[in-house]
Structure formats: C-alpha cells, structure tokens
C-alpha cells in the first residue's frame, strides 16, 4: 500500500502533516491519531474505513500531502 519512502516521511514529518490530515479526515478518532505516526499503514486503513474511500485513495492522498514536506531526491 505505502512505499517505504512514504512511511518514513510520515514518521519523520508527522507533526507537520497532522493538521492537514485532521482536516481531510475529521472522523478519525483521537486514539487512531496516536498510532498514525508509528503505523502509517494502519492509519490508511482507519481513514479509509471512516470516510468510505478506498485504501488506495487514502494512501495516494497521504503520499501527496507528505510530498509537500519532503524534498525530492
């Protein structure tokens, strides 16, 4: 679902991207936010379930948000 680069970027930049994620996924519960930084794949599953979107769609949106905070290599 998520490539290693995206997982690492989520972990490294979680505090920066969390506000955008909270805005996009307002129905994700507090306990799930606590786990999102350490387990981005589980977050994708949780966000997909709470929004009715596919996991692929959520993963793609997460990847786009992360790219805003990480330099291209």
C-alpha positions in Angstrom: 0.0 0.0 0.0 2.5 2.7 1.1 6.1 2.6 -0.2 8.9 2.7 2.3 9.8 6.3 1.4 6.3 7.5 2.2 6.2 5.5 5.5 9.5 7.0 6.6 8.4 10.5 5.6 5.1 10.2 7.6 7.1 9.2 10.7 9.6 12.0 10.2 7.2 14.8 9.4 4.0 13.6 11.2 3.7 16.7 13.4 3.9 18.9 10.3 1.3 16.9 8.2 -1.1 16.1 11.0 -3.1 19.3 10.7 -3.8 18.6 7.0 -4.7 15.0 7.8 -7.0 16.0 10.6 -8.7 18.5 8.2 -9.1 15.8 5.5 -10.1 13.0 7.9 -12.1 14.7 10.7 -13.8 11.4 11.7 -10.6 9.6 12.7 -10.7 9.2 16.4 -8.0 10.5 18.9 -6.7 7.1 19.7 -6.1 6.4 16.0 -4.1 9.7 15.6 -1.8 8.5 18.4 -1.0 5.4 16.4 -0.8 7.1 13.0 2.8 8.2 13.3 4.2 4.8 14.2 2.0 2.8 11.9 1.0 4.8 8.7 -0.4 1.8 7.0 -2.9 1.2 9.8 -3.8 4.9 9.6 -4.6 4.4 5.9 -6.9 1.5 6.8 -8.6 3.5 9.6 -9.1 6.7 7.5 -10.5 4.6 4.6 -13.0 3.0 6.9 -14.1 6.3 8.4 -14.5 8.0 5.1 -15.7 5.2 2.9 -12.8 5.9 0.5 -10.7 3.1 -0.8 -7.3 2.4 0.9 -5.6 3.2 -2.4 -7.3 6.6 -2.5 -6.3 7.4 1.1 -2.7 6.2 0.5 -2.4 8.4 -2.6 -3.7 11.4 -0.7 -1.3 10.8 2.1 1.6 10.5 -0.3 0.7 13.8 -1.9 0.5 15.5 1.5 3.8 14.1 2.5 5.5 15.2 -0.7 4.8 18.8 0.3 7.0 18.4 3.3 9.8 16.3 1.9 12.4 17.4 -0.6 12.6 15.4 -3.8 15.7 13.3 -4.2 
